[in-house]
Amino acid sequence: MEGVRWAFRCGSWAPSKTEWTFAARCVQQEEKDRIGQFVFARDAKYAMAGRLLIRKLVCEKMGLPWDGFRLERTERGKPYLPQTPSSTNWSFNVSHQGDFAVLAAEARRPVGTDVMKTTRPGSSSVQEFFRIMNRQFTELEWTRIQAAESDWERLHCFYRHWALKESFIKAIGTGLGFDLQRVEFHITPTQMREGQVYRQTQMYLDDEKEEDWAFEESLLDKDHHVAVALGKSEACSYRENSGKVCEAPPLLFTLLSFSDLVSQATPLLVEDSTYWEEFQKKKEAPLRQSELKLF
């Protein structure tokens, strides 16, 4: 069964009253309340898009009606669907940063995803920023990052490594307690092009090459890198003529519109006009802050 790669551009989404109030009706009450508590509109849009992406996945791939299930959260806050006959085979993960919210899903294998926008540090030089983040990468990874020709290219390489690491952490569900220096990525190719998916990068865990994990990398645009960590599949993909088992072809992210997000949506709640009024009062985002998302 083919996996899913969806992206929604939150940064340019300026929801109308009709869109926002309808979206709010299509999520569970506790999620609507949680989204409403965000101080900034950007974060509220991230959260709303993430919930709509998950519900769309459950409807389209697991065959459940929009109003026929409840999403729950783990102790770490990760959304999940309680087991049903149609959901047991699926793993999914959501990420949001920069201008995008993304979802990756796979049948019968662990999956984690992370999107990162290349941006300059908000309050320090690039080298000072790297000094602060020193413990998050191995010596080889820092050598690769620092070898880039310009500060911008070094930042791009930094965020590429960061997305890979976080995609793996999210796939295994470990969170804050994991020592990021235990994983080392040997990235290939050095330069990526929009419109292509790359699966050549290799991960080493505790200095040993990991054969059971694959990593897909792509650019949503020139500034946004997205990584997808794929664990060992429970089912064979396909075989070459030689008989060698191969991975299924990598998937590009499909950019969705708001209409796509809610194409199968059924309202769960009654309309709440005050929800729109409160959203309008929110500033879009802080005036200055680093775009780096910590665990």
TORDO-24209 format. One record per residue: residue in one letter; x, y, z of N, C-alpha, C in turn. Coordinates in Angstrom, 1 decimal. Layout:
<rs>
 code     nu     nv     nw    cau    cav    caw     cu     cv     cw
    A      X      Y      Z      X      Y      Z      X      Y      Z
...
</rs>
This chain:
<rs>
 code     nu     nv     nw    cau    cav    caw     cu     cv     cw
    M    0.8   -1.2    0.0    0.0    0.0    0.0    0.9    1.2    0.0
    E    0.6    2.2   -0.9    1.4    3.3   -1.1    1.3    4.3    0.1
    G    2.4    4.9    0.5    2.4    5.8    1.6    1.8    7.2    1.2
    V    1.9    8.1    2.2    1.3    9.4    2.0    2.4   10.5    2.3
    R    2.5   11.5    1.5    3.3   12.7    1.7    2.5   13.9    1.4
    W    2.0   14.6    2.4    1.2   15.8    2.1    1.8   17.1    2.8
    A    1.7   18.2    2.2    2.2   19.5    2.7    1.1   20.5    2.5
    F    1.0   21.4    3.5    0.1   22.5    3.5    0.9   23.8    3.8
    R    0.7   24.8    3.0    1.5   26.1    3.2    0.8   27.0    4.1
    C    1.1   26.9    5.4    0.5   27.7    6.5    0.9   29.2    6.3
    G    2.1   29.4    5.9    2.7   30.8    5.9    1.8   31.7    5.1
    S    1.3   31.3    4.0    0.6   32.2    3.1   -0.9   32.0    3.3
    W   -1.3   31.1    4.2   -2.8   30.9    4.5   -3.3   32.0    5.4
    A   -4.1   32.9    4.8   -4.8   33.9    5.6   -6.3   33.5    5.6
    P   -6.7   32.7    6.5   -8.0   32.1    6.5   -9.1   33.2    6.6
    S  -10.1   33.0    5.8  -11.3   33.8    5.9  -12.1   33.4    7.1
    K  -13.1   34.2    7.4  -14.0   33.8    8.5  -14.7   32.5    8.3
    T  -15.1   32.3    7.0  -15.8   31.0    6.7  -14.8   29.8    6.9
    E  -13.6   30.0    6.4  -12.6   28.9    6.5  -12.3   28.6    7.9
    W  -12.0   29.6    8.7  -11.5   29.3   10.1  -12.6   28.8   11.0
    T  -13.8   29.3   10.8  -14.9   28.8   11.6  -15.3   27.4   11.2
    F  -15.2   27.1    9.9  -15.5   25.7    9.5  -14.4   24.7    9.9
    A  -13.2   25.2    9.8  -12.1   24.3   10.3  -12.3   24.0   11.8
    A  -12.6   25.0   12.6  -12.8   24.8   14.0  -13.9   23.9   14.3
    R  -14.9   23.8   13.5  -16.0   22.8   13.7  -15.7   21.4   13.3
    C  -14.5   21.2   12.6  -14.2   19.9   12.1  -13.1   19.2   12.9
    V  -12.7   19.8   14.1  -11.8   19.1   15.0  -12.5   18.9   16.3
    Q  -12.0   18.0   17.1  -12.6   17.7   18.4  -12.5   18.9   19.4
    Q  -13.5   18.9   20.3  -13.6   20.1   21.2  -12.3   20.4   21.9
    E  -11.6   19.4   22.5  -10.4   19.7   23.2   -9.3   20.2   22.4
    E   -9.3   19.8   21.1   -8.3   20.3   20.2   -8.6   21.7   19.7
    K   -9.9   22.0   19.5  -10.3   23.4   19.2   -9.9   24.3   20.4
    D  -10.1   23.9   21.6   -9.8   24.7   22.8   -8.3   24.9   22.8
    R   -7.5   23.9   22.6   -6.0   23.9   22.6   -5.5   24.9   21.6
    I   -6.1   24.8   20.4   -5.6   25.7   19.3   -6.0   27.1   19.6
    G   -7.1   27.4   20.2   -7.5   28.7   20.6   -6.6   29.4   21.6
    Q   -5.8   28.5   22.4   -5.0   29.1   23.4   -3.6   29.6   22.9
    F   -3.3   29.3   21.7   -2.0   29.8   21.1   -2.0   31.4   21.1
    V   -0.9   31.9   21.4   -0.8   33.4   21.5   -0.8   34.0   20.1
    F    0.0   33.3   19.2    0.2   33.8   17.8   -0.6   33.0   16.8
    A   -1.1   33.7   15.8   -1.9   33.1   14.7   -1.1   32.1   14.0
    R    0.2   32.3   13.8    1.0   31.3   13.1    0.9   29.9   13.7
    D    1.0   29.9   15.1    1.0   28.6   15.8   -0.4   28.0   15.8
    A   -1.4   28.8   15.8   -2.8   28.3   15.7   -3.0   27.7   14.4
    K   -2.5   28.3   13.3   -2.7   27.7   12.0   -1.9   26.4   11.8
    Y   -0.7   26.4   12.4    0.1   25.1   12.4   -0.7   24.0   13.0
    A   -1.2   24.2   14.2   -2.0   23.2   14.9   -3.2   22.8   14.2
    M   -4.0   23.8   13.7   -5.2   23.4   12.9   -4.9   22.6   11.7
    A   -3.9   23.0   10.9   -3.5   22.3    9.7   -3.1   20.8   10.1
    G   -2.4   20.7   11.2   -1.9   19.4   11.6   -3.1   18.4   11.9
    R   -4.1   18.9   12.6   -5.2   18.1   12.9   -6.0   17.7   11.7
    L   -6.2   18.7   10.8   -6.9   18.4    9.6   -6.2   17.4    8.7
    L   -4.9   17.5    8.6   -4.1   16.6    7.9   -4.3   15.1    8.4
    I   -4.3   15.0    9.7   -4.5   13.6   10.3   -5.9   13.1   10.0
    R   -6.9   13.9   10.2   -8.2   13.5   10.0   -8.5   13.1    8.5
    K   -7.9   13.9    7.6   -8.0   13.6    6.2   -7.3   12.2    5.9
    L   -6.2   11.9    6.5   -5.5   10.6    6.4   -6.4    9.5    6.8
    V   -7.0    9.6    8.0   -7.8    8.6    8.5   -9.0    8.3    7.6
    C   -9.6    9.3    7.1  -10.7    9.2    6.2  -10.3    8.5    4.9
    E   -9.2    9.0    4.2   -8.9    8.5    2.9   -8.2    7.2    2.9
    K   -7.3    7.0    3.9   -6.5    5.7    3.8   -7.0    4.6    4.8
    M   -7.7    5.0    5.8   -8.2    4.0    6.7   -9.7    3.7    6.6
    G  -10.3    4.6    5.8  -11.7    4.3    5.4  -12.7    4.6    6.5
    L  -12.4    5.4    7.5  -13.3    5.8    8.6  -14.0    7.2    8.2
    P  -15.2    7.3    8.5  -15.9    8.6    8.3  -15.3    9.7    9.2
    W  -15.3   11.0    8.8  -14.7   12.1    9.5  -15.2   12.1   11.0
    D  -16.5   11.9   11.1  -17.1   11.9   12.5  -17.2   10.5   13.1
    G  -16.4    9.6   12.6  -16.6    8.2   13.1  -15.4    7.8   14.0
    F  -14.6    8.7   14.5  -13.4    8.3   15.3  -13.0    9.4   16.1
    R  -12.2    9.1   17.2  -11.6   10.1   18.0  -10.1    9.9   18.0
    L   -9.4   11.0   17.9   -7.9   11.0   18.0   -7.6   11.2   19.5
    E   -6.5   10.5   20.0   -6.0   10.7   21.3   -4.6   11.1   21.3
    R   -4.0   11.4   22.5   -2.6   11.8   22.6   -1.9   10.9   23.5
    T   -0.6   10.6   23.2    0.2    9.9   24.1    0.6   10.7   25.3
    E    1.4   10.2   26.3    1.9   10.9   27.4    2.8   12.0   26.9
    R    3.5   11.8   25.8    4.4   12.8   25.2    3.6   13.8   24.3
    G    2.3   13.7   24.2    1.5   14.6   23.4    1.4   14.3   21.9
    K    1.9   13.1   21.5    1.8   12.8   20.1    0.4   12.2   19.8
    P   -0.2   12.8   18.7   -1.5   12.3   18.3   -1.5   10.9   17.8
    Y   -2.5   10.1   18.1   -2.6    8.8   17.6   -4.1    8.4   17.5
    L   -4.4    7.4   16.7   -5.7    6.8   16.6   -5.8    5.5   17.3
    P   -6.6    5.4   18.3   -6.8    4.1   19.0   -7.0    3.0   18.0
    Q   -6.5    1.8   18.3   -6.5    0.8   17.4   -7.9    0.3   16.9
    T   -8.1    0.3   15.6   -9.2   -0.3   15.0   -8.7   -1.3   13.9
    P   -9.6   -2.1   13.4   -9.1   -3.0   12.3   -8.5   -2.3   11.1
    S   -8.9   -1.1   10.9   -8.4   -0.4    9.7   -7.2    0.5   10.0
    S   -6.9    0.7   11.3   -5.8    1.6   11.7   -4.5    1.0   12.1
    T   -4.6   -0.3   12.4   -3.5   -1.0   13.1   -2.3   -1.0   12.1
    N   -2.4   -1.0   10.8   -1.3   -1.1    9.9   -0.6    0.2    9.6
    W   -1.2    1.3   10.1   -0.7    2.6    9.6    0.1    3.3   10.7
    S    1.2    4.0   10.3    1.9    4.9   11.2    2.0    6.3   10.5
    F    1.8    7.3   11.3    1.8    8.7   10.7    2.5    9.6   11.6
    N    3.0   10.7   11.0    3.7   11.7   11.8    3.5   13.1   11.1
    V    3.4   14.1   12.0    3.2   15.5   11.5    4.3   16.4   11.9
    S    4.7   17.4   11.1    5.7   18.4   11.5    5.3   19.7   10.9
    H    5.7   20.8   11.6    5.4   22.1   11.1    6.5   23.1   11.5
    Q    7.0   23.9   10.6    8.0   24.9   10.8    8.1   25.7    9.6
    G    8.6   27.0    9.8    8.7   27.8    8.6    7.3   28.1    8.1
    D    7.1   27.9    6.8    5.8   28.2    6.1    5.0   26.9    5.9
    F    5.4   25.8    6.4    4.7   24.5    6.1    4.3   23.7    7.3
    A    3.2   23.0    7.1    2.8   21.8    7.9    2.9   20.6    7.0
    V    3.5   19.5    7.4    3.6   18.3    6.6    3.1   17.1    7.4
    L    2.7   16.1    6.6    2.3   14.8    7.1    3.0   13.7    6.3
    A    3.6   12.7    6.9    4.0   11.5    6.3    3.4   10.3    6.9
    A    3.0    9.3    6.1    2.3    8.1    6.7    2.7    6.9    5.8
    E    2.8    5.8    6.5    3.2    4.5    5.9    2.4    3.4    6.5
    A    2.1    2.4    5.7    1.5    1.2    6.2    2.6    0.2    6.5
    R    2.4   -0.4    7.7    3.3   -1.5    8.2    4.8   -1.1    8.3
    R    5.1    0.2    8.7    6.4    0.5    9.0    6.5    1.8    9.8
    P    7.4    2.0   10.7    7.5    3.2   11.5    7.9    4.4   10.6
    V    7.4    5.6   10.9    7.7    6.7   10.1    7.8    8.0   11.0
    G    8.7    8.9   10.6    8.8   10.2   11.3    9.2   11.2   10.3
    T    8.7   12.4   10.4    9.1   13.5    9.5    9.4   14.8   10.2
    D   10.2   15.6    9.5   10.5   16.9   10.0   10.7   17.9    8.9
    V   10.2   19.1    9.0   10.5   20.1    8.0   11.2   21.2    8.7
    M   12.2   21.8    8.0   13.0   22.9    8.6   13.2   24.0    7.5
    K   13.0   25.2    7.9   13.3   26.3    7.0   14.7   26.9    7.3
    T   15.5   27.1    6.2   16.8   27.7    6.4   16.6   29.2    6.7
    T   17.1   29.6    7.8   16.9   31.0    8.2   18.1   31.5    9.0
    R   18.4   32.7    9.0   19.5   33.2    9.8   19.1   33.3   11.3
    P   20.1   33.1   12.2   19.8   33.2   13.6   19.2   34.5   14.0
    G   18.3   34.5   14.9   17.6   35.8   15.3   18.4   36.8   16.0
    S   19.3   36.3   16.9   20.0   37.2   17.8   21.5   37.0   17.9
    S   22.1   36.2   17.0   23.5   35.9   17.1   24.1   35.7   15.8
    S   25.4   35.7   15.7   26.1   35.4   14.4   25.9   33.9   14.1
    V   26.2   33.5   12.9   26.1   32.1   12.5   27.1   31.3   13.3
    Q   28.3   31.7   13.5   29.3   30.9   14.2   28.9   30.8   15.7
    E   28.3   31.9   16.3   27.9   31.8   17.7   26.7   30.8   17.8
    F   25.8   30.9   16.8   24.7   29.9   16.8   25.2   28.5   16.7
    F   26.2   28.2   15.9   26.8   26.9   15.8   27.5   26.5   17.1
    R   28.1   27.4   17.7   28.8   27.1   19.0   27.8   26.6   20.0
    I   26.6   27.3   20.1   25.6   26.9   21.0   25.1   25.6   20.7
    M   25.0   25.2   19.5   24.4   23.9   19.0   25.4   22.8   18.9
    N   26.6   23.1   19.4   27.8   22.2   19.1   27.5   20.7   19.5
    R   26.8   20.5   20.6   26.7   19.2   21.2   25.6   18.3   20.4
    Q   24.9   18.9   19.5   23.9   18.2   18.8   24.4   17.4   17.6
    F   25.7   17.6   17.2   26.2   17.0   16.0   27.5   16.3   16.3
    T   27.9   15.4   15.5   29.2   14.7   15.6   30.3   15.5   14.9
    E   31.5   15.2   15.2   32.6   15.9   14.5   32.6   15.8   13.0
    L   32.2   14.6   12.5   32.1   14.5   11.0   31.0   15.4   10.5
    E   29.9   15.4   11.2   28.7   16.3   10.7   29.1   17.7   10.7
    W   29.8   18.2   11.8   30.3   19.6   11.8   31.3   19.9   10.7
    T   32.1   18.9   10.4   33.1   19.1    9.3   32.3   19.3    8.0
    R   31.3   18.5    7.8   30.5   18.7    6.6   29.8   20.0    6.5
    I   29.2   20.4    7.6   28.5   21.7    7.7   29.4   22.9    7.5
    Q   30.6   22.9    8.1   31.5   24.0    8.0   32.2   24.1    6.7
    A   32.2   23.0    5.9   32.9   22.9    4.6   32.1   23.7    3.5
    A   30.9   24.1    3.8   30.1   24.8    2.8   30.7   26.2    2.6
    E   30.5   26.8    1.4   31.2   27.9    0.9   30.8   29.3    1.6
    S   29.5   29.3    2.0   29.0   30.6    2.6   28.2   30.3    3.8
    D   27.9   31.3    4.6   27.2   31.2    5.8   25.8   30.6    5.5
    W   25.2   31.1    4.4   23.8   30.6    4.0   23.9   29.1    3.7
    E   24.9   28.7    3.0   25.0   27.3    2.6   25.3   26.4    3.9
    R   26.1   27.0    4.8   26.3   26.3    6.0   25.1   26.1    6.9
    L   24.3   27.2    6.9   23.0   27.1    7.6   22.1   26.1    6.9
    H   22.0   26.0    5.6   21.2   25.1    4.9   21.6   23.7    5.2
    C   22.9   23.4    5.3   23.4   22.1    5.6   23.1   21.7    7.0
    F   23.2   22.7    7.9   22.9   22.5    9.3   21.4   22.1    9.5
    Y   20.5   22.8    8.9   19.1   22.5    9.0   18.7   21.2    8.3
    R   19.5   20.8    7.3   19.3   19.5    6.7   19.6   18.4    7.6
    H   20.7   18.5    8.3   21.1   17.5    9.3   20.1   17.5   10.5
    W   19.7   18.7   10.9   18.7   18.7   12.0   17.4   18.0   11.7
    A   16.9   18.2   10.5   15.7   17.6   10.0   15.8   16.1   10.0
    L   16.9   15.6    9.5   17.2   14.2    9.5   17.2   13.6   10.9
    K   17.9   14.3   11.8   17.9   13.7   13.2   16.6   13.7   13.9
    E   15.8   14.8   13.7   14.5   14.9   14.3   13.5   13.9   13.7
    S   13.6   13.7   12.4   12.7   12.7   11.8   12.9   11.3   12.4
    F   14.2   11.0   12.7   14.5    9.7   13.3   14.0    9.6   14.7
    I   14.2   10.7   15.5   13.8   10.7   16.9   12.3   10.6   17.0
    K   11.6   11.3   16.1   10.1   11.2   16.1    9.6    9.8   15.6
    A   10.4    9.2   14.7    9.9    7.8   14.3   10.0    6.8   15.4
    I   11.1    6.9   16.3   11.3    6.0   17.4   10.6    6.4   18.6
    G   10.1    7.6   18.7    9.3    8.1   19.8   10.0    8.3   21.1
    T   11.3    8.6   21.0   12.1    8.7   22.2   12.0   10.1   22.8
    G   12.1   11.2   22.0   12.0   12.5   22.6   13.3   13.1   23.2
    L   13.1   13.9   24.2   14.2   14.7   24.7   15.4   13.9   25.3
    G   15.1   12.7   25.7   16.2   12.0   26.4   17.2   11.3   25.5
    F   17.1   11.4   24.2   18.0   10.8   23.3   19.2   11.6   23.0
    D   20.4   11.1   23.1   21.6   11.8   22.8   21.8   11.8   21.3
    L   21.7   13.0   20.7   21.7   13.2   19.3   23.1   12.8   18.7
    Q   24.1   12.8   19.5   25.4   12.4   18.9   25.6   10.9   18.7
    R   24.6   10.2   19.2   24.6    8.7   18.9   24.3    8.5   17.4
    V   23.6    9.4   16.8   23.3    9.2   15.4   24.1   10.1   14.5
    E   24.6    9.6   13.4   25.5   10.4   12.5   25.0   10.2   11.1
    F   24.8   11.2   10.4   24.3   11.1    9.0   25.4   11.4    8.0
    H   25.5   10.6    7.0   26.4   10.7    5.9   25.5   11.1    4.7
    I   25.4   12.5    4.5   24.5   12.9    3.5   25.0   12.9    2.1
    T   24.0   12.5    1.2   24.3   12.4   -0.2   23.0   12.6   -0.9
    P   23.0   13.5   -2.0   24.1   14.3   -2.5   24.2   15.6   -1.7
    T   25.3   16.3   -2.0   25.5   17.6   -1.3   24.5   18.6   -1.6
    Q   24.1   18.7   -2.9   23.1   19.7   -3.4   21.9   18.9   -3.8
    M   20.7   19.4   -3.4   19.4   18.8   -3.8   18.7   19.8   -4.7
    R   17.8   19.3   -5.6   17.0   20.1   -6.4   15.5   19.9   -6.1
    E   14.8   21.0   -6.2   13.3   20.9   -6.0   12.7   19.9   -7.0
    G   11.6   19.3   -6.6   10.9   18.4   -7.5   11.5   17.0   -7.5
    Q   12.5   16.7   -6.7   13.1   15.3   -6.6   13.2   14.9   -5.2
    V   13.1   13.5   -5.0   13.3   12.9   -3.7   14.5   12.1   -3.7
    Y   15.3   12.2   -2.6   16.6   11.6   -2.5   16.6   10.6   -1.4
    R   17.2    9.4   -1.6   17.2    8.4   -0.6   18.6    7.8   -0.4
    Q   19.6    8.6   -0.7   21.0    8.0   -0.6   21.6    8.2    0.8
    T   21.1    9.2    1.6   21.7    9.5    2.9   21.7    8.2    3.8
    Q   22.8    8.0    4.5   22.9    6.8    5.4   23.0    7.3    6.8
    M   22.5    6.5    7.7   22.6    6.8    9.1   23.4    5.8    9.8
    Y   24.3    6.3   10.7   25.1    5.4   11.6   24.6    5.6   13.0
    L   24.3    4.5   13.7   23.8    4.6   15.1   24.9    3.9   16.0
    D   25.4    4.7   16.9   26.5    4.2   17.8   27.7    3.6   16.9
    D   28.0    4.4   15.8   29.1    4.1   14.9   28.9    2.9   14.0
    E   27.7    2.3   14.0   27.4    1.2   13.1   26.3    1.6   12.1
    K   26.6    1.3   10.8   25.7    1.6    9.8   24.3    0.9   10.0
    E   23.2    1.7    9.9   21.9    1.2   10.1   21.3    0.7    8.7
    E   21.1   -0.6    8.6   20.6   -1.1    7.3   19.0   -1.1    7.3
    D   18.4   -1.0    8.5   17.0   -1.1    8.6   16.3    0.2    8.4
    W   17.0    1.3    8.4   16.4    2.6    8.2   16.7    3.3    6.9
    A   15.7    3.9    6.3   15.9    4.6    5.1   15.5    6.1    5.3
    F   16.0    7.0    4.6   15.7    8.4    4.8   15.4    9.1    3.4
    E   14.2    9.6    3.3   13.9   10.4    2.1   14.1   11.9    2.4
    E   14.7   12.6    1.5   14.9   14.0    1.6   14.4   14.7    0.3
    S   13.8   15.9    0.6   13.4   16.7   -0.6   13.2   18.2   -0.2
    L   13.1   19.0   -1.1   12.9   20.5   -0.9   11.5   20.8   -1.3
    L   10.7   21.4   -0.3    9.4   21.9   -0.6    9.5   23.2   -1.4
    D   10.5   24.0   -1.2   10.9   25.1   -2.0   12.4   25.3   -1.7
    K   13.0   26.4   -2.2   14.4   26.5   -2.0   14.9   26.7   -0.6
    D   14.0   27.0    0.3   14.4   27.3    1.7   13.9   26.2    2.7
    H   13.0   25.3    2.3   12.4   24.4    3.2   12.8   22.9    2.8
    H   13.5   22.3    3.8   14.0   21.0    3.6   13.1   20.1    4.5
    V   12.7   18.9    3.9   11.9   18.0    4.6   12.5   16.6    4.6
    A   12.6   15.9    5.7   13.1   14.6    5.8   12.1   13.6    6.3
    V   12.1   12.4    5.8   11.2   11.4    6.3   12.0   10.1    6.7
    A   11.9    9.7    7.9   12.6    8.5    8.4   11.7    7.3    8.3
    L   12.2    6.3    7.7   11.4    5.1    7.4   12.0    3.9    8.0
    G   11.4    3.2    9.0   11.9    2.1    9.7   11.7    0.8    8.8
    K   12.1   -0.3    9.3   12.0   -1.6    8.6   10.5   -1.9    8.3
    S   10.3   -2.2    7.0    8.9   -2.6    6.6    8.6   -4.0    7.0
    E    7.3   -4.2    7.4    6.8   -5.5    7.8    6.5   -6.3    6.5
    A    6.4   -5.6    5.4    6.1   -6.3    4.1    7.1   -6.0    3.1
    C    7.4   -7.0    2.2    8.3   -6.7    1.1    7.7   -5.7    0.2
    S    8.6   -4.9   -0.4    8.2   -3.9   -1.3    8.1   -4.4   -2.7
    Y    9.2   -4.7   -3.4    9.2   -5.3   -4.7   10.6   -5.9   -4.9
    R   10.8   -6.7   -5.9   12.0   -7.3   -6.2   12.5   -7.0   -7.6
    E   13.9   -6.7   -7.6   14.5   -6.5   -8.9   14.6   -7.9   -9.7
    N   14.9   -7.8  -10.9   15.1   -9.1  -11.7   16.1  -10.0  -11.1
    S   17.1   -9.4  -10.3   18.1  -10.2   -9.7   17.5  -10.9   -8.4
    G   16.3  -10.6   -8.0   15.7  -11.2   -6.9   16.0  -10.4   -5.6
    K   16.7   -9.3   -5.7   17.1   -8.4   -4.5   15.8   -7.6   -4.1
    V   15.5   -7.6   -2.8   14.4   -6.9   -2.3   14.8   -5.4   -2.3
    C   13.9   -4.6   -2.8   14.2   -3.1   -2.9   13.1   -2.3   -2.3
    E   13.4   -1.1   -1.9   12.4   -0.2   -1.4   11.5    0.2   -2.5
    A   10.2    0.5   -2.1    9.3    1.1   -3.1    9.8    2.5   -3.5
    P    9.5    3.0   -4.6   10.0    4.3   -5.1    9.6    5.4   -4.1
    P   10.5    6.3   -3.8   10.2    7.4   -2.8    9.1    8.3   -3.4
    L    8.5    9.0   -2.4    7.3    9.8   -2.8    7.6   11.3   -2.6
    L    7.2   12.1   -3.6    7.2   13.5   -3.4    6.1   14.0   -2.6
    F    6.3   15.1   -1.9    5.2   15.7   -1.1    4.2   16.4   -2.0
    T    2.9   16.2   -1.8    1.9   16.8   -2.6    1.4   18.1   -1.8
    L    1.4   19.2   -2.5    1.0   20.4   -1.8   -0.6   20.5   -1.9
    L   -1.2   20.6   -0.7   -2.6   20.7   -0.6   -3.1   22.1   -0.4
    S   -4.3   22.4   -0.9   -5.0   23.6   -0.7   -5.9   23.4    0.5
    F   -6.5   24.5    1.0   -7.5   24.4    2.1   -8.6   23.5    1.7
    S   -9.1   23.7    0.5  -10.2   22.9    0.0   -9.9   21.4    0.0
    D   -8.6   21.1   -0.3   -8.2   19.7   -0.2   -8.2   19.2    1.2
    L   -7.8   20.0    2.1   -7.7   19.6    3.5   -9.1   19.2    4.1
    V  -10.1   19.9    3.6  -11.4   19.6    4.2  -12.4   19.0    3.2
    S  -11.8   18.4    2.2  -12.7   17.8    1.1  -13.6   16.7    1.6
    Q  -13.2   16.0    2.7  -14.1   15.0    3.2  -14.6   15.3    4.6
    A  -14.4   16.6    5.0  -14.7   17.0    6.4  -16.2   17.0    6.7
    T  -16.6   16.6    7.9  -17.9   16.7    8.4  -17.8   17.4    9.7
    P  -18.6   18.5    9.9  -18.5   19.2   11.2  -18.8   18.3   12.4
    L  -18.0   18.5   13.4  -18.2   17.8   14.7  -18.8   18.7   15.7
    L  -18.7   20.0   15.6  -19.1   20.9   16.6  -20.0   22.0   15.9
    V  -20.8   22.7   16.8  -21.6   23.8   16.3  -20.7   25.0   16.0
    E  -21.2   25.9   15.2  -20.5   27.1   14.8  -20.3   28.0   16.1
    D  -19.1   28.6   16.2  -18.8   29.5   17.3  -18.2   30.8   16.7
    S  -19.0   31.8   16.6  -18.5   33.1   16.0  -17.4   33.7   16.8
    T  -17.4   33.5   18.2  -16.4   34.2   19.0  -15.0   33.6   18.7
    Y  -14.9   32.4   18.2  -13.7   31.7   17.9  -12.9   32.5   16.8
    W  -13.7   33.0   15.8  -13.1   33.8   14.7  -12.7   35.2   15.3
    E  -13.5   35.7   16.2  -13.1   37.0   16.7  -11.8   37.0   17.5
    E  -11.7   35.9   18.3  -10.4   35.7   19.1   -9.2   35.5   18.2
    F   -9.4   34.8   17.1   -8.3   34.5   16.2   -7.9   35.8   15.5
    Q   -8.8   36.7   15.2   -8.4   38.0   14.6   -7.6   38.9   15.5
    K   -7.7   38.7   16.8   -6.9   39.5   17.7   -5.5   39.1   17.8
    K   -5.2   37.9   17.3   -3.8   37.4   17.5   -2.8   38.0   16.5
    K   -1.6   38.3   17.0   -0.6   38.7   16.1   -0.1   37.5   15.3
    E    0.4   37.7   14.1    0.8   36.6   13.3    2.0   35.8   13.9
    A    3.0   36.5   14.4    4.2   35.8   15.0    5.0   36.7   15.8
    P    5.9   36.3   16.6    6.8   37.2   17.4    7.6   38.0   16.4
    L    8.0   39.2   16.8    8.8   40.0   16.0   10.2   39.5   15.7
    R   10.8   38.8   16.7   12.1   38.2   16.5   12.2   36.9   17.3
    Q   12.5   35.9   16.6   12.8   34.6   17.3   13.5   33.7   16.3
    S   14.4   32.8   16.8   15.0   31.9   16.0   14.0   30.9   15.4
    E   14.1   30.5   14.2   13.2   29.6   13.6   13.5   28.1   14.0
    L   14.7   27.9   14.8   15.0   26.6   15.2   14.0   26.0   16.2
    K   13.5   24.9   15.9   12.5   24.2   16.7   13.3   23.2   17.6
    L   13.3   23.3   18.9   13.9   22.3   19.8   12.8   21.3   20.2
    F   13.3   20.2   20.6   12.4   19.1   20.9   11.5   19.5   22.1
</rs>
